[in-house]
Amino acid sequence: MRIVVVTATGDVSVPPVAQHFTSDTELVVVDPARTFDGQSLSFRLTETGPAVVSHCGTELADVHGVWYRKPLVLRAPSLPVPADYQEYALNGWEALTRCLMSQFPDAVWVSDYFAIQRSQCKARQLALAKSIGFSVPDTLMTSDPRQAREFVQRLGTCVVKPLAARSPKGSVLYTTRITAGRPLNFDGLIADPVIFQACLEPARELRVTVVGDEVFAAEVGGGEEAFPGVDVRDWRANAGQGTFWARETSMPDQLQAHCVKFLQASGLNFGAFDFIEDHNGKYWFLECNPNGQWLFIEDTTGMPISAAIAGMLTRRTLANHTTSEQP
Amino acid sequence: MQQIVPFMAALAIPADAVVAEIASCPAAAAFSRTTIDVKTTDNEGSDD
């Protein structure tokens, strides 16, 4: 059998999963950006036969599992074509790459590409989480300075985090606590819509990785982040400060069941959830990263997440690729 | 058109301020090794 992984060359998350494959399993890493190095990608249809996908001239048959990981997102200026053709070439490359995402309908996808795209919408996530029974903090996503001012004024203290997945050049943005008394550039929201959310005081912060119906719960944390003038409330900052820690933990059965239900309702086979447990023992849903990072949790806690992903990719019986086509 | 200063600009942290010495912290090293560095690469998604 074949397992196809769509990702950037050198992705360190691939070998830990591949080591669990049996000797009759062929791993094929498709790095769409390498088409510019001549690693070709083709789709062929005939009047009578099934669709055929080939990579570097080899037909990809007997594909049991497809893992959509973290391929490079190319930008037009980086393409090795004349400047007048860069946007054109990028558009063609994107169209070809997108074709890959609707192939292999009988394979297990971790996860369906289009389900990942849909699930990255925070508004959709929070509404779904609430409907399933998770507790969700008061949240405002907006480009409206007036609504933002009112939200912050009403709560007194809240956290703010960017909607953009990419950071500005030369700097990073974390979830940050703000107070109503602090002068802030609310007019800047028209060019920078963000998420405002009630500030929770955590007794524990949880990173919960779910693969199918297997739940791997970790408590995460670190020391106080020290950034002058910026009250960071984000455990990712602890990694850069060298104080990050993670350890295996337990969580209520009902919360685990809700996580699995959330994935099923989203058409996902994988999710990396972030929760806060407050000092009253109440668990708050913050977000689900539909294609989130997990290897650092396995490396730190020893929980067998890579084995679970490998197991899912090689079990055809779990096939549920929806090919739903559009985010 | 007049340039707009983004809301989050006042809350941005210089990238070099968050890259401290992490060799003595195995969990932090694991995080840095296994997640996508959003400051230097352009992979799908982020370090979430």
Interface residues (C-beta under 8 A of the other chain):
Chain A: A8 V12 S13 K70 P71 L72 V73 L74 R75 Q120 V160 P162 A165 R166 S167 P168 G170 S171 V172 L173 Y174 T176 I178 L184 N185 F186 D187 G188 L189 I190 A191 D192 V194 G222 F227 V230 V232 R236 A237 N238 A239 G240 Q241 G242 T243 F244 W245 A246 A272 E287 N289 N291 G292 Q293 L295 F296 D299 T300
Chain B: I4 V5 P6 F7 M8 A9 A10 L11 A12 I13 P14 A15 A17 V18 V19 A20 E21 I22 S24 C25 P26 A27 A28 A30 F31 S32 R33 T34 T35 I36 V38 K39 T41 D42 N43 E44 G45 S46 D47 D48
